[in-house]
Amino acid sequence: MMGSKNCLDNRGDRVSHAGMRCNWVSFAARIDRQLSKDRDARNSRRDGTGLRGVRLLAGAMVLCLCASGCTKPIAEHATAVAAATAPVVDQATAAYAGAIAIHDQAENFDAVTEFEKISPPPPAPPAPVYNPRTVEPLLSQEQVELRLAVLKGLQAYTKSVVAVSDPDSKDLDDAAKSLGGSLAGLGNSFLPAGMTAPSKETIVVTGGNTTNETISTQTPAISAGEQKGMSVAIDALGQYLVSRKVKSELPGIVEKMDPEIKDLCELLAKEIDILSSQETIDFNLVIDRQTLFLRTASGLDPEVRREQIMKLPELARQQKQAAQQLKVLRAALVKLEMTHHALAAELQGNNPESIKQKISDLGAAGGNLGKFYSSLAQPAGK
Amino acid sequence: MGDVVVPPAGATPTIPLTSQTRQAYEDLYAKAELAVQATSDGTILGSLNDTKDAIGAVISADNQAQLAQDDASFKAVQTAIGAANDALKKLAGDIAGVASKIKVFGDVAGAINVVLGLVSAL
């Protein structure tokens, strides 16, 4: 456990990016190679100032990105939280539905007892008249909806954290491509055109005399490669701005939510204990009342009696399965609390290697829990 | 069970139960259930079932009371999650805003280019 205190182990209020692995060095090299290749292939009439400008811009963008760090580790941790949340939401929803269903069944069995209850002889008060309208459900519709709304909100929260920590870059890519293209168009309108290297030697025969001619063709001031370089640099600037926004705001949101997630996990764990207690009582009532009926009912068709007796083990199996599901859910809650706390610690820069290892383990455990839940969701006997 | 005394037959326990009283009822219920499971005589079984279910009814009432008490806590968590989701929605909007602002620059540059093209054609 991460300890009972709600606050994180802050060593300062600034976000540290130490330890983050980035691929921006190879990114820089790629831009540089692309631009050098482009330059070598051309024999530009220009002095190369524009090209150096683009390279400088790309280099500056890369430095910006290196300085800001990257959001990849945060996205991985956010994904681990989402993976740990999914089984909690699914299993808690199933747990409430299961507990309500067996409670309703127990109420049905209890109805027989209450309906047939014989009043004791006077002066003792008569037995109350059974009225099915007075039967109370385990949880009212409003109570169920409140709990499901909280679980849906939790799922939306973890999905949003994943989305903002690893934003879809398609819009940014398209915008950068569009701006790169527009700027290249402007450059080609304003800057003088370049010329290609002599590419062809032709022998021209004029009146018996032969002459050699070299042919050069006019090229745009900004080549396709330079345009790509500009688009990549703009994209990098956009990513830097996004990264800066995420790093300035996401830690505060997640840190504020950390004690709430802890409270929610504890609250759900408490309710699991209640559901477990209630399911025990309800399953016992159903099995015991059915057993009593089969032991005392006279005149029951032997074949029907046999079939009813054979249904008892299935009820016992359902009881064990329900108990096992609640046990798994309890474990999933602990893991959710820990993975969220680890994410909050990562965002605060307080993520020693041991916590990183725990996150990795918990991420895998979240996946296993999801698979395990799916297997439990199969109908009995299949 | 120590000093905790389960209310005598016919008396109604106060719900919610104290933790000690609750534990006493749970212990009693477990013993009654064991007795039910060990009995095959129909007459005795009926009597044991009635006793066990009466104890179970008290625990059930306590369970329902506890679930009702939790409603306030769920509402508080719901409010906190709602606030976090609103903040994340705003952050997602700001992130999308970066791309849209770059797109605006691109559109403006494209429009200038079109105008220049028209002017040069004149």
Interface residues (C-beta under 8 A of the other chain):
Chain A: D110 T113 E136 L138 L139 Q143 L146 R147 A149 V150 G153 L154 A156 Y157 S160 V161 A163 V164 P167 D171 L172 D174 A175 A176 S178 L179 G180 G181 S182 L183 G185 L186 S189 I234 G238 L241 V242 K245 V246 E249 L250 I253 K256 M257 E260 D263 L264 L267 K270 E271 I274 S277 Q278 I281 N284 L285 D288 R289 T291 L292 R295 T296
Chain B: E26 Y29 E33 V36 Q37 S40 G42 L45 G46 N49 D50 K52 D53 G56 I59 S60 N63 Q64 Q66 L67 A68 D70 D71 S73 F74 K75 A76 V77 Q78 A80 I81 G82 A84 N85 A87 L88 K89 L91 A92 D94 I95 A96 V98 A99 S100 I102 K103 F105 G106 D107 V108 A109 G110 I112 N113 L116 G117 S120
